[in-house]
């Protein structure tokens, strides 16, 4: 496989992951992803922002989130975020505190 094809496949896999998280499984909360997998939508948006910055493209944290989420953080929270349970918050503190 040539390098360009590999890049295209990786980009397609990333876009499918993004679609899965942003359209197919909006019910899955970021805190649950962090507790189970150690990353969440915010991590992915930050990695996107960091990749842009490394290439000389100025992008703020919020701009990175909007690029990944397809909406502002406030819109996402209003539409999809629920209150984290005490159990989820405790698990997050233990693993990321």
C-alpha positions, -999 to 999 in steps of 0.1 A, spaced: 0 0 0 14 34 -9 16 62 17 -12 83 1 -36 54 2 -27 47 38 -34 84 47 -68 82 29 -78 51 47 -68 65 81 -87 97 73 -118 76 63 -115 56 96 -113 88 116 -143 103 98 -163 71 105 -153 72 142 -164 109 143 -197 101 127 -203 72 151 -197 94 181 -215 125 168 -245 109 151 -249 72 159 -241 72 197 -249 107 210 -262 88 241 -227 78 252 -214 105 275 -178 118 274 -173 109 311 -182 73 304 -158 72 275 -130 86 297 -138 61 324 -138 31 300 -113 41 272 -93 69 286 -103 93 259 -135 111 247 -148 135 221 -130 164 237 -97 145 235 -103 138 198 -111 175 192 -79 185 211 -58 161 190 -73 176 159 -65 211 172 -29 201 181 -24 186 146 -36 219 130 -13 239 153 17 217 145 11 225 108 10 262 115 -28 265 114 -39 286 143 -69 269 160 -82 275 195 -95 248 218 -130 259 211 -124 260 173 -110 225 175 -141 213 193 -164 230 169 -145 214 140 -149 179 155 -183 183 170 -198 201 140 -213 225 165 -203 246 195 -196 230 228 -226 248 242 -249 234 215 -236 198 221 -241 201 259 -276 215 255 -286 188 230 -268 157 243 -250 160 276 -266 147 307 -257 150 343 -229 126 353 -239 101 380 -220 102 413 -206 68 404 -192 81 370 -178 112 387 -161 90 414 -146 67 388 -133 97 368 -117 112 399 -100 79 407 -86 74 372 -80 110 361 -79 130 393 
